[in-house]
Amino acid sequence: MMPALTRSPISDKRCSPVGRPSNPARNAPISGPPLLFVFLVCSGIGLVLAQTSEEPDRGQSIYRQHCMDCHGASGRGDGIKAPFLSPRPGNLISAATSAKTDKELLRTIAQGKSHTAMPAWQEVLSTEEQLAVLQYIRSLVRFTRPPAPLVGPP
């Protein structure tokens, strides 16, 4: 059973059991624009997470066609064009890239990166193709421990 609200000794406002003024709006159901915003954000996340298993294959194909020359086969930024680019292409499997959100990476894919050789792909690749490439890039990161060195007798 919830304790009853009490009157504040300082004012006539109703207080919660811990002495803070209660906020009826805090307990109100979410509706209208805030609910729409939450729905759209969750839908976008669901769109990226709900990709089919075919997407990495499709993403790999697109990556090989448009990205591999600069970023390399494994995404390390060591493609055949990389030595001739300044700045060098980004390492797609680095901790810094892995820490970026899908939204940030999709923006880079779509809009490119100024003052680099990274072009905008929004006029070349559809939104679905950009998502497939993103999913493929995310699949390049492997979270495994390197094998332990063999230690033999001295």
C-alpha positions in Angstrom: 0.0 0.0 0.0 1.3 3.4 -1.0 1.7 6.0 1.8 -0.7 8.9 1.5 0.4 12.3 0.2 1.0 14.8 2.9 0.9 18.6 3.0 4.2 20.4 2.9 4.9 22.4 6.1 6.3 25.2 3.9 3.5 25.6 1.4 0.1 24.2 0.6 1.4 21.9 -2.1 0.9 18.2 -1.9 4.1 16.2 -1.3 5.2 12.7 -2.0 6.1 10.5 1.0 9.7 11.6 0.7 8.8 15.2 1.1 9.2 16.4 -2.5 6.2 18.1 -4.3 4.4 15.6 -6.4 4.3 16.0 -10.1 1.1 14.8 -11.7 2.5 15.2 -15.2 5.2 12.7 -14.4 2.7 9.9 -13.9 0.6 10.9 -17.0 0.6 8.5 -19.9 2.8 9.4 -22.9 0.8 10.5 -25.9 0.8 12.8 -28.9 4.2 14.0 -30.3 6.4 12.4 -27.6 4.8 9.0 -28.2 5.2 9.4 -32.0 8.9 10.3 -31.4 9.5 7.2 -29.3 7.7 5.1 -31.9 9.8 6.5 -34.7 13.1 6.0 -32.9 12.2 2.5 -31.9 11.1 1.7 -35.5 14.4 3.0 -36.9 16.4 0.8 -34.4 14.1 -2.1 -35.3 14.7 -1.5 -39.0 18.5 -1.9 -38.5 18.2 -4.8 -36.1 15.6 -6.6 -38.1 17.7 -7.0 -41.3 17.5 -10.5 -42.8 20.5 -12.8 -42.9 20.8 -12.0 -46.6 21.7 -8.4 -45.8 25.3 -9.1 -44.9 25.8 -10.8 -48.3 24.1 -8.0 -50.1 26.1 -5.5 -48.0 29.3 -7.4 -48.7 28.6 -7.2 -52.4 28.0 -3.4 -52.3 31.0 -2.9 -50.0 33.3 -4.8 -52.5 32.0 -2.7 -55.4 32.1 0.7 -53.7 34.2 0.7 -50.5 36.9 -2.0 -50.7 39.4 0.0 -52.9 39.8 2.5 -50.1 38.9 0.7 -46.9 40.3 -2.7 -47.8 38.9 -6.2 -47.8 38.8 -6.4 -44.0 37.8 -2.8 -43.4 41.2 -1.7 -41.9 41.6 1.3 -44.2 44.3 -0.5 -46.2 42.7 -0.7 -49.6 44.7 -0.4 -52.9 43.9 3.3 -53.1 44.7 4.0 -49.4 48.4 4.9 -49.8 47.5 7.6 -52.3 44.8 9.3 -50.1 45.3 12.0 -47.5 44.0 11.6 -45.0 44.0 7.8 -45.1 40.6 6.0 -45.2 39.0 5.2 -41.9 39.6 1.9 -40.1 36.1 0.5 -40.0 37.0 -2.1 -37.3 38.7 0.3 -34.9 37.3 0.9 -31.4 36.5 4.5 -32.4 34.4 3.4 -35.4 32.8 0.6 -33.4 31.8 3.1 -30.7 29.9 5.2 -33.2 26.1 4.8 -33.4 24.4 3.4 -36.5 22.9 6.8 -37.0 26.4 8.4 -37.1 27.8 5.8 -39.5 24.7 6.0 -41.8 25.1 9.8 -41.9 28.8 9.4 -43.0 27.8 6.8 -45.6 25.0 9.1 -46.9 26.7 12.5 -46.7 30.4 11.5 -47.0 33.1 13.2 -45.0 34.4 16.6 -45.8 38.1 17.2 -46.5 38.5 13.5 -47.3 38.1 11.2 -50.2 35.0 9.7 -48.6 32.1 10.6 -51.0 28.5 10.9 -50.3 26.6 7.8 -51.3 23.0 9.0 -50.9 22.6 9.6 -54.6 24.2 6.3 -55.6 22.9 3.9 -52.9 19.4 3.5 -51.8 18.6 3.7 -48.1 18.2 -0.1 -48.0 21.6 -0.5 -49.6 23.2 1.9 -47.1 21.7 -0.1 -44.3 23.0 -3.4 -45.8 26.5 -1.9 -46.1 26.3 -0.7 -42.5 25.3 -4.2 -41.3 28.2 -5.7 -43.3 30.6 -3.2 -41.7 29.3 -4.1 -38.3 29.9 -7.8 -39.1 33.6 -7.1 -39.8 34.3 -6.4 -36.1 35.3 -9.6 -34.3 35.3 -9.5 -30.5 37.6 -12.4 -29.9 40.7 -12.7 -27.8 44.0 -13.3 -29.6 45.4 -16.7 -29.0 47.6 -16.8 -25.9 51.3 -17.0 -26.6 52.8 -20.4 -26.0 55.1 -20.4 -23.1 57.6 -23.2 -23.0 60.3 -24.1 -20.6 63.2 -21.7 -20.5 
